[in-house]
Amino acid sequence: MIEDGTGLLTIGELARATGLSVRTIRYWSDAGVLTPVARSAGGYRLYDAAGVARLELIRTLRELGLGLADVRGVLVGERTVAQVAATHVAALDAQIRSLKVTRAVLSTVARRGSTAKETTLVNKLARLSAAERQRIMEEFVAETLHGLDTVDPDVRDRMRRTAVHLAEDPTPEEVDAWVELAEMLQDPAFRAQMRRAVEFNAADRRPGEPGGRSLWFAKRLVELVAPARERGVDPTGPGAEEVLDELFGDADRGDVLDRMTAGFDERVARYRELVAVVNRQSAPPHAEDFAWVVAALRSRAGR
């Protein structure tokens, strides 16, 4: 405190009183958020007791991450601390979400051992908007169904309702699943496989036949296969023949295998699993039952 009876403090004294550096206080003064009340005869800035309290508030707001413009707005009464805090919370939430995505992307890149080019792709896919992600899915479904008017309506509607809802705070596993799913949706070979499965469905449906036959078949398959699996029936052994006869009658096993593998092979099962992971849903049920049937058919077709 200068000894002139005014009770005013120099920057050095203010620094010692608050624990802040002279450089920081001078910077905030130059920025207009800490105005001196007077100048000494030598031109040095002087501050009063209110300046000490003001300085403590500035320090608190800066430690909370507020910019000088927001700090100035609070100090001059343009905005309340509560208003600035609410705005800052929203900004921090957005930053936290972005950081979580960044962490998830880096985890995916590390796990995959990605190249620089692959890293760019992973980052781009992970940061797509919800609308952009859904557009990729809808384009895939539209191409799969295009021109196939006789597809079972239940199957068509279920495909069109398929959505991808990657969380705003995805885990590394969810980002990994979305990247793999996006790559799969844009893979010409997988698109061709799904198209072939839907073509089989359209060809097998008789004119005027009501919808739901495909779902009925899936239910029937589970009803027959699940008990067989529980009994430990080997899909490659003779005990599986009775189940196949119940499901397919005397239909050519090779032809049936082509239809089953188009719609229920390992890659299709992986597609459904990825959709569930991205959407934070439980794993698709009965995948093992369909895999059992495919294994049984393959063993008899010699493939």
KAURJO-V854339 format. One record per pair of residues at least 12 apart in sequence whose ideal C-beta (glycine too) atoms are under 10 Angstrom apart, sorted by the first residue. I is the first residue (numbers start at 0). J is the second residue. If there is no record, write none. Layout:
<<I J> <I J>>
//
This chain:
<<0 12> <0 13> <0 16> <0 45> <1 39> <1 40> <1 43> <1 45> <3 39> <3 40> <3 45> <5 36> <5 37> <5 39> <5 45> <5 47> <6 45> <6 47> <6 48> <7 35> <7 36> <7 37> <7 38> <7 39> <7 44> <7 45> <7 46> <7 47> <7 48> <7 50> <8 35> <8 36> <8 44> <8 45> <8 46> <8 47> <8 48> <8 50> <8 51> <9 21> <9 35> <9 39> <9 41> <9 43> <9 44> <9 45> <9 46> <10 22> <10 23> <10 24> <10 25> <10 28> <10 33> <10 35> <10 43> <10 44> <10 45> <10 46> <11 24> <11 43> <12 45> <12 46> <12 51> <13 28> <13 33> <13 35> <13 44> <13 45> <13 46> <13 50> <13 51> <13 54> <14 54> <16 46> <16 48> <16 51> <16 54> <16 55> <17 50> <17 51> <17 54> <17 55> <17 57> <17 58> <18 58> <19 54> <19 55> <19 57> <19 58> <23 54> <23 57> <23 58> <23 61> <24 44> <24 46> <24 50> <24 54> <24 57> <24 58> <25 44> <26 67> <27 53> <27 54> <27 57> <27 58> <27 61> <27 67> <27 70> <27 71> <28 44> <28 46> <28 50> <28 54> <30 57> <30 67> <30 68> <30 70> <30 71> <31 67> <31 70> <31 71> <31 74> <31 75> <32 53> <32 54> <32 56> <32 57> <32 60> <32 61> <32 67> <32 68> <32 70> <32 71> <32 72> <32 73> <32 74> <32 75> <33 46> <33 50> <33 53> <33 54> <33 56> <33 57> <33 70> <33 74> <34 46> <34 50> <34 53> <34 74> <35 47> <35 50> <36 48> <36 49> <36 50> <53 74> <56 70> <56 73> <56 74> <56 80> <57 70> <57 71> <57 73> <57 74> <58 70> <59 80> <60 73> <60 74> <60 80> <60 83> <60 84> <60 87> <63 80> <63 83> <63 84> <63 87> <63 91> <64 87> <64 90> <64 91> <64 94> <65 80> <65 83> <65 84> <65 86> <65 87> <65 90> <66 83> <66 87> <68 83> <69 82> <69 83> <69 84> <69 86> <69 87> <70 83> <92 167> <92 168> <93 167> <95 167> <95 168> <96 166> <96 167> <96 168> <96 169> <97 126> <97 167> <97 168> <98 168> <99 166> <99 167> <99 168> <99 169> <99 170> <99 171> <99 174> <100 122> <100 125> <100 126> <100 165> <100 166> <100 167> <100 168> <100 169> <100 174> <101 122> <101 125> <101 126> <102 168> <102 169> <102 170> <102 171> <102 174> <103 121> <103 125> <103 165> <103 166> <103 168> <103 169> <103 170> <103 171> <103 172> <103 173> <103 174> <103 175> <103 177> <103 178> <104 118> <104 121> <104 122> <104 123> <104 124> <104 125> <104 126> <104 169> <104 171> <104 174> <104 175> <104 178> <105 118> <105 121> <105 122> <105 171> <105 174> <106 170> <106 171> <106 172> <106 174> <106 175> <107 121> <107 122> <107 124> <107 125> <107 171> <107 172> <107 173> <107 174> <107 175> <107 176> <107 177> <107 178> <107 179> <108 121> <108 122> <108 125> <108 171> <108 174> <108 175> <108 178> <109 171> <110 171> <110 172> <110 175> <111 175> <111 178> <111 179> <113 178> <117 178> <120 178> <120 181> <120 182> <121 174> <121 175> <121 177> <121 178> <121 181> <121 182> <122 174> <122 178> <123 178> <123 181> <124 165> <124 174> <124 177> <124 178> <124 179> <124 180> <124 181> <124 182> <124 185> <125 165> <125 169> <125 173> <125 174> <125 175> <125 177> <125 178> <125 181> <126 174> <127 163> <127 165> <127 177> <127 181> <129 162> <129 163> <129 164> <129 165> <129 167> <132 162> <132 163> <132 164> <132 165> <132 177> <132 180> <132 181> <132 184> <132 277> <133 161> <133 162> <133 163> <133 164> <134 163> <135 163> <135 180> <135 181> <135 184> <135 185> <136 158> <136 159> <136 161> <136 162> <136 163> <136 180> <136 181> <136 184> <136 274> <136 277> <137 159> <137 161> <137 162> <137 163> <138 184> <138 185> <138 190> <139 158> <139 161> <139 180> <139 181> <139 183> <139 184> <139 185> <139 186> <139 189> <139 190> <139 193> <139 270> <140 155> <140 158> <140 159> <140 160> <140 161> <140 184> <140 193> <140 197> <141 158> <141 159> <142 184> <142 190> <142 191> <142 193> <142 194> <143 155> <143 158> <143 190> <143 191> <143 192> <143 193> <143 194> <143 195> <143 196> <143 197> <143 198> <144 158> <144 159> <144 193> <144 194> <144 197> <144 201> <145 194> <145 197> <146 198> <146 201> <147 194> <147 197> <147 198> <147 200> <147 201> <147 202> <147 204> <148 201> <149 198> <149 200> <149 201> <149 202> <149 203> <149 204> <149 205> <149 206> <149 208> <150 197> <150 198> <150 199> <150 200> <150 201> <150 202> <150 203> <150 204> <150 210> <150 213> <151 197> <151 200> <151 201> <151 203> <151 204> <151 208> <151 209> <151 210> <151 211> <151 212> <151 213> <151 214> <151 215> <151 216> <152 204> <152 209> <152 210> <152 211> <152 213> <153 209> <153 210> <153 211> <153 212> <153 213> <153 214> <153 215> <154 196> <154 197> <154 200> <154 201> <154 204> <154 210> <154 211> <154 212> <154 213> <154 214> <154 217> <154 262> <155 197> <155 200> <155 201> <155 210> <155 213> <156 210> <157 213> <157 214> <158 193> <158 197> <161 270> <161 271> <161 274> <161 278> <162 274> <162 277> <162 278> <163 176> <163 177> <163 180> <163 181> <163 184> <163 273> <163 274> <163 277> <163 278> <164 274> <164 277> <164 278> <164 279> <164 280> <165 177> <165 180> <165 181> <165 276> <165 277> <165 278> <165 279> <166 277> <166 278> <166 279> <169 277> <169 279> <170 276> <170 279> <172 276> <172 277> <173 273> <173 276> <173 277> <173 278> <173 279> <174 277> <175 273> <175 276> <175 277> <176 269> <176 272> <176 273> <176 274> <176 275> <176 276> <176 277> <176 278> <177 273> <177 274> <177 276> <177 277> <177 278> <178 273> <178 277> <179 269> <179 270> <179 272> <179 273> <179 276> <179 277> <180 269> <180 270> <180 272> <180 273> <180 274> <180 276> <180 277> <181 273> <181 277> <182 273> <183 266> <183 267> <183 269> <183 270> <183 273> <183 274> <184 270> <184 273> <184 274> <186 266> <188 266> <189 266> <189 267> <189 269> <189 270> <191 261> <192 260> <192 261> <192 262> <192 264> <192 266> <192 267> <192 270> <193 261> <193 262> <193 266> <193 267> <193 270> <194 261> <195 257> <195 258> <195 260> <195 261> <195 262> <196 257> <196 258> <196 259> <196 260> <196 261> <196 262> <196 263> <196 264> <196 267> <197 261> <197 262> <198 258> <198 261> <199 254> <199 257> <199 258> <199 259> <199 261> <199 262> <200 212> <200 213> <200 258> <200 261> <200 262> <202 258> <203 216> <203 258> <213 262> <216 246> <216 247> <217 262> <217 263> <217 285> <217 288> <217 289> <218 285> <219 245> <219 246> <220 242> <220 245> <220 246> <220 247> <220 259> <220 263> <220 285> <220 288> <220 289> <220 291> <220 292> <221 284> <221 285> <221 288> <221 289> <222 245> <222 288> <223 241> <223 242> <223 243> <223 244> <223 245> <223 246> <223 288> <223 292> <224 239> <224 242> <224 243> <224 245> <224 246> <224 285> <224 287> <224 288> <224 289> <224 290> <224 291> <224 292> <224 295> <225 285> <225 287> <225 288> <225 291> <226 242> <227 239> <227 241> <227 242> <227 245> <227 288> <227 291> <227 292> <227 295> <228 242> <228 287> <228 288> <228 290> <228 291> <232 291> <232 295> <233 291> <233 294> <233 295> <233 298> <234 290> <234 291> <234 292> <234 293> <234 294> <234 295> <234 296> <234 297> <234 298> <234 299> <235 294> <235 295> <235 297> <235 298> <235 299> <236 295> <236 298> <238 295> <239 291> <239 292> <239 294> <239 295> <239 296> <239 298> <239 299> <240 295> <240 299> <242 291> <242 292> <242 295> <243 255> <243 292> <243 295> <243 296> <243 299> <246 259> <246 292> <246 295> <246 296> <247 259> <247 292> <247 296> <251 300> <252 295> <252 296> <252 297> <252 298> <252 299> <252 300> <253 296> <253 299> <253 300> <253 301> <253 302> <254 296> <254 300> <255 292> <255 293> <255 296> <255 299> <255 300> <256 292> <256 293> <256 295> <256 296> <256 297> <256 299> <256 300> <256 302> <257 296> <257 300> <257 302> <258 296> <259 289> <259 290> <259 292> <259 293> <259 295> <259 296> <259 297> <260 293> <260 296> <260 297> <260 300> <260 302> <262 289> <262 293> <263 285> <263 286> <263 288> <263 289> <263 290> <263 292> <263 293> <264 289> <264 290> <264 293> <264 297> <265 286> <265 290> <265 293> <267 286> <267 289> <268 282> <268 283> <268 286> <268 287> <268 289> <268 290> <268 293> <269 286> <270 283> <271 283> <271 284> <271 286> <272 286>>
//
